[in-house]
Amino acid sequence: MNKINFRFLLILVPFLTFCTNGGSQDNTTVFEKTGEFVQDIKLPPIPSQISFAGEEVPLQYFDVRESLQREVTTLSYLHGTMIFIFQLDNRYGKVIKDILKEEAIPEDFYYLCIAESALQPLVSPAGAAGYWQFLATTAREYGLVVDNEIDERYNIEKSTRAAAAYFRKAYAEFGSWAMAAASYNTGLSNVRYRIGIQSQQNYFETQFVEETGRYVFRALAFKTVMENPDRYGFNLKREDLFKPLEYETVKVTGSVENWSDFAALHGTNFKMIKIYNQWIRSNKLENKQRKIYTVQIPKKGFREN
């Protein structure tokens, strides 16, 4: 609805109400009994104890407990969004968790990925992109290709390894996985500044701006709900979930004049190539530096399953 119509209705509706009531000044709200409307809205439970990457969360403190309660409550009532995340989790969760394990990063950082992108190839208003929401400059710093043809922020494997490298660096400096996670949101220099002026190296004892102050709790909320779906009312069946993608791989070392033609040569189409390879950002690949790219080709028959 455009603004002109909306403003018109703001004027029209009170006028019609006045006319319907015969100009009465009675402000009593009247409901017609047209059917039963029932909602059972309750405060969802939070665990009595929880940890992030092996670091205990001090839920005995009211501020910490309330922060977790806020995020768990939010997720508990985001029904459509959470169902979609559960479905995507079945497709991509093992892939990301396995890479984190290989990179010696605690599995709880998987929930940080969900907090960042909901397991979707998104772009933020600030230009952060991909599953781990890297800015272009930071992505290049950690070895990812970002240009008009290729953007490896959308490559789940490579971006997860880049994120893991960041977390290792941050943990080596701060000695805390929670602080390392916070720095992913606010930056290493900002965490250094907070530690310096507050003489604190514990995330749960440190004052941050609201976004960073909620950041780790958001990951903890995803962990809480996704590890206990039944308790939070998410009763999905196995057949409701998205199956992991099945594929074969093809190495590309040169240029690709047209990805659609490339797809046809491998028995598929450009749409499917993009679903499997979100990092392809153009309809061609010049590849002047002759880098090696691994392209996932849908396994024959998988699309029909």
SETORZA-892540 format. One record per residue (C-alpha): residue number from 1; residue in three letters; x, y, z. Coordinates in Angstrom, 3 decimals. Each point is the difference from the previous one (the first is absolute). Layout:
% residues N
<site pos="NUM" code="ALA" px="X" py="Y" pz="Z"/>
...
END
This chain:
% residues 305
<site pos="1" code="MET" px="0.000" py="0.000" pz="0.000"/>
<site pos="2" code="ASN" px="1.462" py="3.380" pz="-0.939"/>
<site pos="3" code="LYS" px="0.308" py="2.911" pz="2.404"/>
<site pos="4" code="ILE" px="-2.841" py="2.063" pz="-1.536"/>
<site pos="5" code="ASN" px="-2.559" py="-2.779" pz="0.455"/>
<site pos="6" code="PHE" px="1.286" py="-0.765" pz="3.488"/>
<site pos="7" code="ARG" px="-0.377" py="3.624" pz="1.102"/>
<site pos="8" code="PHE" px="-3.444" py="0.131" pz="-1.551"/>
<site pos="9" code="LEU" px="-1.057" py="-3.028" pz="2.031"/>
<site pos="10" code="LEU" px="1.373" py="1.544" pz="3.175"/>
<site pos="11" code="ILE" px="-2.457" py="2.850" pz="-0.563"/>
<site pos="12" code="LEU" px="-2.875" py="-2.080" pz="-1.377"/>
<site pos="13" code="VAL" px="-0.140" py="-2.762" pz="2.635"/>
<site pos="14" code="PRO" px="-0.551" py="2.276" pz="3.042"/>
<site pos="15" code="PHE" px="-2.591" py="1.959" pz="-2.012"/>
<site pos="16" code="LEU" px="-1.936" py="-3.162" pz="-0.899"/>
<site pos="17" code="THR" px="0.194" py="-1.192" pz="3.587"/>
<site pos="18" code="PHE" px="-1.417" py="3.303" pz="1.191"/>
<site pos="19" code="CYS" px="-2.856" py="-0.265" pz="-2.515"/>
<site pos="20" code="THR" px="-0.733" py="-3.631" pz="0.918"/>
<site pos="21" code="ASN" px="-0.228" py="0.889" pz="3.670"/>
<site pos="22" code="GLY" px="-2.334" py="2.850" pz="-0.826"/>
<site pos="23" code="GLY" px="2.537" py="2.502" pz="1.228"/>
<site pos="24" code="SER" px="0.133" py="-1.622" pz="3.394"/>
<site pos="25" code="GLN" px="2.910" py="0.841" pz="2.257"/>
<site pos="26" code="ASP" px="-0.205" py="-3.443" pz="1.627"/>
<site pos="27" code="ASN" px="3.468" py="-1.538" pz="-0.320"/>
<site pos="28" code="THR" px="-1.092" py="-3.490" pz="1.048"/>
<site pos="29" code="THR" px="1.546" py="-2.714" pz="-2.196"/>
<site pos="30" code="VAL" px="-2.606" py="-2.431" pz="-1.367"/>
<site pos="31" code="PHE" px="0.903" py="-3.482" pz="-1.290"/>
<site pos="32" code="GLU" px="-2.422" py="-2.050" pz="-2.041"/>
<site pos="33" code="LYS" px="0.061" py="-3.705" pz="0.744"/>
<site pos="34" code="THR" px="1.014" py="-1.326" pz="-3.401"/>
<site pos="35" code="GLY" px="1.992" py="-2.977" pz="1.175"/>
<site pos="36" code="GLU" px="2.423" py="-1.177" pz="2.627"/>
<site pos="37" code="PHE" px="3.578" py="1.306" pz="-0.022"/>
<site pos="38" code="VAL" px="2.325" py="-1.778" pz="2.356"/>
<site pos="39" code="GLN" px="3.696" py="0.583" pz="0.574"/>
<site pos="40" code="ASP" px="2.033" py="-1.752" pz="2.627"/>
<site pos="41" code="ILE" px="2.958" py="2.323" pz="0.387"/>
<site pos="42" code="LYS" px="2.434" py="-1.013" pz="2.702"/>
<site pos="43" code="LEU" px="3.523" py="0.916" pz="0.983"/>
<site pos="44" code="PRO" px="2.218" py="-2.783" pz="-1.378"/>
<site pos="45" code="PRO" px="2.353" py="-1.713" pz="2.434"/>
<site pos="46" code="ILE" px="3.730" py="0.565" pz="0.076"/>
<site pos="47" code="PRO" px="2.493" py="-2.586" pz="1.232"/>
<site pos="48" code="SER" px="1.239" py="0.063" pz="3.570"/>
<site pos="49" code="GLN" px="3.549" py="-0.067" pz="-1.339"/>
<site pos="50" code="ILE" px="1.625" py="0.416" pz="-3.390"/>
<site pos="51" code="SER" px="3.458" py="0.557" pz="-1.426"/>
<site pos="52" code="PHE" px="1.445" py="1.595" pz="-3.106"/>
<site pos="53" code="ALA" px="2.954" py="-1.881" pz="-1.470"/>
<site pos="54" code="GLY" px="0.688" py="-1.563" pz="3.381"/>
<site pos="55" code="GLU" px="-0.181" py="3.311" pz="1.878"/>
<site pos="56" code="GLU" px="-2.729" py="0.024" pz="2.623"/>
<site pos="57" code="VAL" px="-2.665" py="2.678" pz="-0.347"/>
<site pos="58" code="PRO" px="-0.694" py="1.587" pz="3.444"/>
<site pos="59" code="LEU" px="-3.786" py="-0.328" pz="0.023"/>
<site pos="60" code="GLN" px="-0.038" py="0.751" pz="3.735"/>
<site pos="61" code="TYR" px="0.262" py="3.667" pz="-0.982"/>
<site pos="62" code="PHE" px="-3.351" py="1.611" pz="-0.791"/>
<site pos="63" code="ASP" px="1.355" py="2.010" pz="-2.948"/>
<site pos="64" code="VAL" px="1.495" py="-3.089" pz="-1.634"/>
<site pos="65" code="ARG" px="-3.134" py="-2.064" pz="0.602"/>
<site pos="66" code="GLU" px="-2.250" py="2.748" pz="-1.378"/>
<site pos="67" code="SER" px="2.192" py="0.406" pz="-3.082"/>
<site pos="68" code="LEU" px="-0.280" py="-3.691" pz="-0.830"/>
<site pos="69" code="GLN" px="-3.738" py="0.011" pz="0.747"/>
<site pos="70" code="ARG" px="-0.521" py="2.870" pz="-2.447"/>
<site pos="71" code="GLU" px="1.708" py="-1.807" pz="-2.884"/>
<site pos="72" code="VAL" px="-1.609" py="-3.392" pz="0.707"/>
<site pos="73" code="THR" px="-3.425" py="1.643" pz="0.157"/>
<site pos="74" code="THR" px="0.592" py="1.761" pz="-3.321"/>
<site pos="75" code="LEU" px="0.990" py="-3.220" pz="-1.771"/>
<site pos="76" code="SER" px="-2.814" py="-2.007" pz="1.566"/>
<site pos="77" code="TYR" px="-2.591" py="2.207" pz="-1.687"/>
<site pos="78" code="LEU" px="1.758" py="0.381" pz="-3.371"/>
<site pos="79" code="HIS" px="-1.739" py="-3.144" pz="-1.196"/>
<site pos="80" code="GLY" px="0.394" py="0.283" pz="-3.764"/>
<site pos="81" code="THR" px="3.595" py="1.196" pz="0.206"/>
<site pos="82" code="MET" px="0.997" py="-2.722" pz="2.435"/>
<site pos="83" code="ILE" px="-1.645" py="-2.754" pz="-2.045"/>
<site pos="84" code="PHE" px="1.995" py="1.142" pz="-3.045"/>
<site pos="85" code="ILE" px="3.211" py="0.027" pz="2.057"/>
<site pos="86" code="PHE" px="-0.704" py="-3.534" pz="1.250"/>
<site pos="87" code="GLN" px="-0.476" py="-1.084" pz="-3.612"/>
<site pos="88" code="LEU" px="3.243" py="1.634" pz="-1.116"/>
<site pos="89" code="ASP" px="1.811" py="-1.378" pz="3.042"/>
<site pos="90" code="ASN" px="-0.642" py="-3.516" pz="-1.253"/>
<site pos="91" code="ARG" px="1.576" py="0.950" pz="-3.341"/>
<site pos="92" code="TYR" px="3.020" py="2.027" pz="1.068"/>
<site pos="93" code="GLY" px="0.503" py="-0.607" pz="3.725"/>
<site pos="94" code="LYS" px="2.262" py="-3.041" pz="-0.222"/>
<site pos="95" code="VAL" px="2.131" py="1.623" pz="-2.700"/>
<site pos="96" code="ILE" px="0.701" py="3.071" pz="2.125"/>
<site pos="97" code="LYS" px="0.439" py="-1.906" pz="3.269"/>
<site pos="98" code="ASP" px="2.450" py="-2.442" pz="-1.596"/>
<site pos="99" code="ILE" px="2.131" py="2.883" pz="-1.311"/>
<site pos="100" code="LEU" px="-0.010" py="1.737" pz="3.394"/>
<site pos="101" code="LYS" px="1.147" py="-3.255" pz="1.580"/>
<site pos="102" code="GLU" px="2.797" py="-0.375" pz="-2.561"/>
<site pos="103" code="GLU" px="1.062" py="3.573" pz="0.750"/>
<site pos="104" code="ALA" px="-0.022" py="-0.618" pz="3.796"/>
<site pos="105" code="ILE" px="-2.811" py="2.484" pz="0.585"/>
<site pos="106" code="PRO" px="-2.713" py="-0.884" pz="2.562"/>
<site pos="107" code="GLU" px="-3.260" py="-1.176" pz="-1.552"/>
<site pos="108" code="ASP" px="-1.963" py="2.769" pz="1.729"/>
<site pos="109" code="PHE" px="1.343" py="2.415" pz="-2.611"/>
<site pos="110" code="TYR" px="-2.394" py="-1.675" pz="-2.420"/>
<site pos="111" code="TYR" px="-2.787" py="1.855" pz="1.788"/>
<site pos="112" code="LEU" px="1.895" py="3.224" pz="-0.600"/>
<site pos="113" code="CYS" px="-0.243" py="-0.731" pz="-3.721"/>
<site pos="114" code="ILE" px="-3.760" py="-0.422" pz="0.374"/>
<site pos="115" code="ALA" px="-0.211" py="3.256" pz="1.948"/>
<site pos="116" code="GLU" px="1.904" py="1.722" pz="-2.795"/>
<site pos="117" code="SER" px="-1.890" py="-1.243" pz="-3.058"/>
<site pos="118" code="ALA" px="-2.669" py="-2.544" pz="0.962"/>
<site pos="119" code="LEU" px="1.990" py="-2.367" pz="-2.268"/>
<site pos="120" code="GLN" px="-0.911" py="2.094" pz="-3.039"/>
<site pos="121" code="PRO" px="2.167" py="1.860" pz="-2.543"/>
<site pos="122" code="LEU" px="-1.039" py="3.443" pz="1.226"/>
<site pos="123" code="VAL" px="1.366" py="3.523" pz="-0.429"/>
<site pos="124" code="SER" px="-0.219" py="2.501" pz="2.864"/>
<site pos="125" code="PRO" px="-0.657" py="3.741" pz="-0.443"/>
<site pos="126" code="ALA" px="3.686" py="0.530" pz="0.872"/>
<site pos="127" code="GLY" px="1.113" py="-2.310" pz="-2.821"/>
<site pos="128" code="ALA" px="0.892" py="-3.031" pz="2.117"/>
<site pos="129" code="ALA" px="-0.841" py="-3.075" pz="-2.034"/>
<site pos="130" code="GLY" px="-0.256" py="-3.748" pz="-0.018"/>
<site pos="131" code="TYR" px="-0.552" py="-2.614" pz="2.649"/>
<site pos="132" code="TRP" px="2.458" py="1.589" pz="2.429"/>
<site pos="133" code="GLN" px="-0.747" py="3.609" pz="-1.004"/>
<site pos="134" code="PHE" px="3.518" py="1.100" pz="-0.859"/>
<site pos="135" code="LEU" px="0.693" py="3.517" pz="-1.205"/>
<site pos="136" code="ALA" px="1.909" py="-0.105" pz="-3.289"/>
<site pos="137" code="THR" px="3.220" py="1.396" pz="1.473"/>
<site pos="138" code="THR" px="0.027" py="-2.486" pz="2.871"/>
<site pos="139" code="ALA" px="-0.855" py="-2.877" pz="-2.337"/>
<site pos="140" code="ARG" px="2.996" py="0.787" pz="-2.209"/>
<site pos="141" code="GLU" px="2.185" py="0.310" pz="3.092"/>
<site pos="142" code="TYR" px="-0.909" py="-3.599" pz="0.846"/>
<site pos="143" code="GLY" px="0.663" py="-1.317" pz="-3.488"/>
<site pos="144" code="LEU" px="-3.427" py="0.105" pz="-1.636"/>
<site pos="145" code="VAL" px="-0.427" py="1.120" pz="-3.596"/>
<site pos="146" code="VAL" px="-2.467" py="2.873" pz="-0.306"/>
<site pos="147" code="ASP" px="-0.530" py="1.577" pz="-3.415"/>
<site pos="148" code="ASN" px="-2.675" py="0.448" pz="-2.660"/>
<site pos="149" code="GLU" px="0.173" py="-3.640" pz="-1.108"/>
<site pos="150" code="ILE" px="0.769" py="-1.916" pz="3.174"/>
<site pos="151" code="ASP" px="-0.931" py="0.698" pz="3.612"/>
<site pos="152" code="GLU" px="1.200" py="-2.720" pz="2.325"/>
<site pos="153" code="ARG" px="-1.891" py="1.502" pz="2.935"/>
<site pos="154" code="TYR" px="-2.827" py="-2.086" pz="-1.499"/>
<site pos="155" code="ASN" px="2.100" py="-3.165" pz="-0.023"/>
<site pos="156" code="ILE" px="-0.978" py="-1.865" pz="3.163"/>
<site pos="157" code="GLU" px="3.223" py="-1.983" pz="0.320"/>
<site pos="158" code="LYS" px="2.452" py="2.812" pz="-0.761"/>
<site pos="159" code="SER" px="-1.836" py="2.660" pz="2.009"/>
<site pos="160" code="THR" px="-0.266" py="-2.332" pz="3.007"/>
<site pos="161" code="ARG" px="3.745" py="-0.629" pz="-0.108"/>
<site pos="162" code="ALA" px="0.599" py="3.760" pz="-0.244"/>
<site pos="163" code="ALA" px="-2.270" py="0.617" pz="2.992"/>
<site pos="164" code="ALA" px="1.844" py="-2.722" pz="1.917"/>
<site pos="165" code="ALA" px="3.311" py="1.738" pz="-0.700"/>
<site pos="166" code="TYR" px="-1.458" py="3.203" pz="1.422"/>
<site pos="167" code="PHE" px="-1.278" py="-1.740" pz="3.133"/>
<site pos="168" code="ARG" px="3.384" py="-1.624" pz="0.638"/>
<site pos="169" code="LYS" px="1.708" py="3.377" pz="-0.287"/>
<site pos="170" code="ALA" px="-2.503" py="1.682" pz="2.323"/>
<site pos="171" code="TYR" px="0.173" py="-2.812" pz="2.563"/>
<site pos="172" code="ALA" px="3.802" py="0.132" pz="-0.012"/>
<site pos="173" code="GLU" px="-0.222" py="3.686" pz="0.938"/>
<site pos="174" code="PHE" px="-2.888" py="0.024" pz="2.473"/>
<site pos="175" code="GLY" px="0.187" py="-3.489" pz="1.501"/>
<site pos="176" code="SER" px="-3.786" py="-0.322" pz="-0.081"/>
<site pos="177" code="TRP" px="-2.246" py="-1.512" pz="-2.653"/>
<site pos="178" code="ALA" px="-2.888" py="2.259" pz="1.019"/>
<site pos="179" code="MET" px="2.200" py="3.078" pz="-0.423"/>
<site pos="180" code="ALA" px="1.235" py="-1.371" pz="-3.331"/>
<site pos="181" code="ALA" px="-3.637" py="-0.319" pz="-1.067"/>
<site pos="182" code="ALA" px="-0.774" py="3.548" pz="1.170"/>
<site pos="183" code="SER" px="2.916" py="1.338" pz="-2.012"/>
<site pos="184" code="TYR" px="-1.476" py="-1.564" pz="-3.125"/>
<site pos="185" code="ASN" px="-2.915" py="2.391" pz="0.438"/>
<site pos="186" code="THR" px="1.762" py="3.135" pz="1.191"/>
<site pos="187" code="GLY" px="3.610" py="-0.434" pz="-1.131"/>
<site pos="188" code="LEU" px="3.266" py="-0.883" pz="1.696"/>
<site pos="189" code="SER" px="0.921" py="3.635" pz="0.680"/>
<site pos="190" code="ASN" px="-3.306" py="0.722" pz="1.725"/>
<site pos="191" code="VAL" px="0.375" py="-2.995" pz="2.302"/>
<site pos="192" code="ARG" px="3.538" py="1.147" pz="0.834"/>
<site pos="193" code="TYR" px="-1.384" py="3.423" pz="0.822"/>
<site pos="194" code="ARG" px="-2.734" py="-1.432" pz="2.264"/>
<site pos="195" code="ILE" px="2.485" py="-2.213" pz="1.810"/>
<site pos="196" code="GLY" px="2.313" py="2.964" pz="0.478"/>
<site pos="197" code="ILE" px="-2.527" py="2.406" pz="1.488"/>
<site pos="198" code="GLN" px="-1.989" py="-2.553" pz="2.018"/>
<site pos="199" code="SER" px="2.826" py="-2.307" pz="1.099"/>
<site pos="200" code="GLN" px="-2.164" py="-2.981" pz="-0.939"/>
<site pos="201" code="GLN" px="0.733" py="-2.981" pz="-2.224"/>
<site pos="202" code="ASN" px="-3.269" py="-1.820" pz="0.635"/>
<site pos="203" code="TYR" px="-2.765" py="0.593" pz="-2.549"/>
<site pos="204" code="PHE" px="-2.737" py="-0.366" pz="2.601"/>
<site pos="205" code="GLU" px="1.632" py="2.643" pz="2.228"/>
<site pos="206" code="THR" px="0.684" py="2.509" pz="-2.766"/>
<site pos="207" code="GLN" px="-2.219" py="2.849" pz="-1.160"/>
<site pos="208" code="PHE" px="-0.452" py="0.077" pz="-3.797"/>
<site pos="209" code="VAL" px="-2.318" py="1.882" pz="-2.307"/>
<site pos="210" code="GLU" px="-3.370" py="-1.752" pz="-0.156"/>
<site pos="211" code="GLU" px="0.633" py="-1.923" pz="-3.223"/>
<site pos="212" code="THR" px="3.208" py="-1.558" pz="1.311"/>
<site pos="213" code="GLY" px="-1.495" py="-0.429" pz="3.455"/>
<site pos="214" code="ARG" px="-2.736" py="-2.153" pz="-1.529"/>
<site pos="215" code="TYR" px="2.242" py="-1.771" pz="-2.496"/>
<site pos="216" code="VAL" px="1.257" py="-3.012" pz="1.946"/>
<site pos="217" code="PHE" px="-3.384" py="-0.383" pz="1.698"/>
<site pos="218" code="ARG" px="-1.616" py="-0.260" pz="-3.428"/>
<site pos="219" code="ALA" px="2.322" py="-2.884" pz="-0.854"/>
<site pos="220" code="LEU" px="-0.768" py="-1.587" pz="3.371"/>
<site pos="221" code="ALA" px="-3.712" py="0.322" pz="-0.697"/>
<site pos="222" code="PHE" px="0.375" py="-1.821" pz="-3.317"/>
<site pos="223" code="LYS" px="1.952" py="-2.700" pz="1.820"/>
<site pos="224" code="THR" px="-2.691" py="-0.278" pz="2.686"/>
<site pos="225" code="VAL" px="-2.949" py="-0.254" pz="-2.382"/>
<site pos="226" code="MET" px="1.645" py="-2.123" pz="-2.688"/>
<site pos="227" code="GLU" px="1.370" py="-2.545" pz="2.448"/>
<site pos="228" code="ASN" px="-3.445" py="-0.310" pz="1.611"/>
<site pos="229" code="PRO" px="-2.516" py="0.547" pz="-2.836"/>
<site pos="230" code="ASP" px="-2.862" py="-1.972" pz="1.577"/>
<site pos="231" code="ARG" px="0.204" py="2.014" pz="3.191"/>
<site pos="232" code="TYR" px="-0.552" py="3.190" pz="-1.995"/>
<site pos="233" code="GLY" px="-2.831" py="-1.362" pz="-2.106"/>
<site pos="234" code="PHE" px="1.896" py="-0.771" pz="-3.209"/>
<site pos="235" code="ASN" px="-1.225" py="-3.489" pz="-0.820"/>
<site pos="236" code="LEU" px="1.402" py="-0.519" pz="-3.474"/>
<site pos="237" code="LYS" px="0.150" py="-3.419" pz="-1.586"/>
<site pos="238" code="ARG" px="3.025" py="-1.306" pz="-1.858"/>
<site pos="239" code="GLU" px="-1.814" py="0.372" pz="-3.313"/>
<site pos="240" code="ASP" px="-0.638" py="3.684" pz="0.771"/>
<site pos="241" code="LEU" px="3.720" py="0.779" pz="-0.114"/>
<site pos="242" code="PHE" px="2.107" py="0.850" pz="-3.036"/>
<site pos="243" code="LYS" px="2.274" py="-2.803" pz="-1.111"/>
<site pos="244" code="PRO" px="3.749" py="0.626" pz="-0.267"/>
<site pos="245" code="LEU" px="0.959" py="0.844" pz="-3.569"/>
<site pos="246" code="GLU" px="1.475" py="-2.869" pz="-1.979"/>
<site pos="247" code="TYR" px="2.540" py="0.885" pz="-2.656"/>
<site pos="248" code="GLU" px="3.084" py="-0.819" pz="-2.004"/>
<site pos="249" code="THR" px="2.848" py="2.476" pz="-0.425"/>
<site pos="250" code="VAL" px="1.739" py="1.449" pz="-3.033"/>
<site pos="251" code="LYS" px="3.261" py="1.942" pz="0.198"/>
<site pos="252" code="VAL" px="0.104" py="3.224" pz="-2.001"/>
<site pos="253" code="THR" px="3.479" py="1.376" pz="-0.611"/>
<site pos="254" code="GLY" px="-0.622" py="2.304" pz="-2.942"/>
<site pos="255" code="SER" px="-2.761" py="2.258" pz="-1.238"/>
<site pos="256" code="VAL" px="-3.680" py="-0.756" pz="-0.438"/>
<site pos="257" code="GLU" px="-1.547" py="1.956" pz="-2.861"/>
<site pos="258" code="ASN" px="-3.541" py="-0.655" pz="1.164"/>
<site pos="259" code="TRP" px="-1.081" py="-1.836" pz="3.148"/>
<site pos="260" code="SER" px="-3.297" py="-1.009" pz="-1.601"/>
<site pos="261" code="ASP" px="1.873" py="-1.792" pz="-2.769"/>
<site pos="262" code="PHE" px="2.279" py="-1.541" pz="2.630"/>
<site pos="263" code="ALA" px="-3.071" py="-1.225" pz="1.884"/>
<site pos="264" code="ALA" px="-1.550" py="-1.504" pz="-3.139"/>
<site pos="265" code="LEU" px="3.215" py="-1.895" pz="-0.719"/>
<site pos="266" code="HIS" px="-0.353" py="-1.604" pz="3.428"/>
<site pos="267" code="GLY" px="-3.661" py="-0.899" pz="-0.330"/>
<site pos="268" code="THR" px="-1.523" py="2.809" pz="2.036"/>
<site pos="269" code="ASN" px="-0.860" py="3.708" pz="-0.219"/>
<site pos="270" code="PHE" px="1.308" py="3.280" pz="1.354"/>
<site pos="271" code="LYS" px="-2.666" py="0.183" pz="2.709"/>
<site pos="272" code="MET" px="1.201" py="-3.261" pz="1.526"/>
<site pos="273" code="ILE" px="3.656" py="0.968" pz="-0.377"/>
<site pos="274" code="LYS" px="-0.753" py="3.161" pz="1.999"/>
<site pos="275" code="ILE" px="-1.892" py="-1.889" pz="2.731"/>
<site pos="276" code="TYR" px="3.007" py="-2.259" pz="0.485"/>
<site pos="277" code="ASN" px="2.635" py="2.718" pz="-0.539"/>
<site pos="278" code="GLN" px="-1.223" py="3.304" pz="1.422"/>
<site pos="279" code="TRP" px="3.518" py="1.415" pz="-0.351"/>
<site pos="280" code="ILE" px="-0.442" py="0.309" pz="-3.784"/>
<site pos="281" code="ARG" px="-1.055" py="3.622" pz="-0.441"/>
<site pos="282" code="SER" px="0.054" py="0.464" pz="-3.768"/>
<site pos="283" code="ASN" px="-1.066" py="-1.825" pz="-3.153"/>
<site pos="284" code="LYS" px="3.640" py="-0.487" pz="-0.983"/>
<site pos="285" code="LEU" px="3.455" py="-0.524" pz="1.479"/>
<site pos="286" code="GLU" px="3.102" py="1.591" pz="-1.449"/>
<site pos="287" code="ASN" px="2.262" py="-1.366" pz="2.745"/>
<site pos="288" code="LYS" px="3.028" py="2.009" pz="-1.112"/>
<site pos="289" code="GLN" px="2.057" py="-1.296" pz="2.932"/>
<site pos="290" code="ARG" px="-0.839" py="-3.592" pz="-0.936"/>
<site pos="291" code="LYS" px="-1.203" py="-0.924" pz="3.449"/>
<site pos="292" code="ILE" px="-1.480" py="-3.436" pz="0.613"/>
<site pos="293" code="TYR" px="-3.703" py="-0.029" pz="0.821"/>
<site pos="294" code="THR" px="-1.950" py="-3.081" pz="1.033"/>
<site pos="295" code="VAL" px="-3.491" py="0.069" pz="-1.481"/>
<site pos="296" code="GLN" px="-2.718" py="-2.197" pz="1.473"/>
<site pos="297" code="ILE" px="-2.152" py="-1.716" pz="-2.623"/>
<site pos="298" code="PRO" px="-3.404" py="-1.344" pz="1.147"/>
<site pos="299" code="LYS" px="0.027" py="-3.786" pz="0.201"/>
<site pos="300" code="LYS" px="-2.152" py="-1.484" pz="-2.717"/>
<site pos="301" code="GLY" px="-3.541" py="-0.547" pz="1.222"/>
<site pos="302" code="PHE" px="0.398" py="1.961" pz="3.248"/>
<site pos="303" code="ARG" px="-2.272" py="2.853" pz="-1.074"/>
<site pos="304" code="GLU" px="-2.928" py="-2.405" pz="-0.497"/>
<site pos="305" code="ASN" px="0.318" py="-1.520" pz="3.451"/>
END
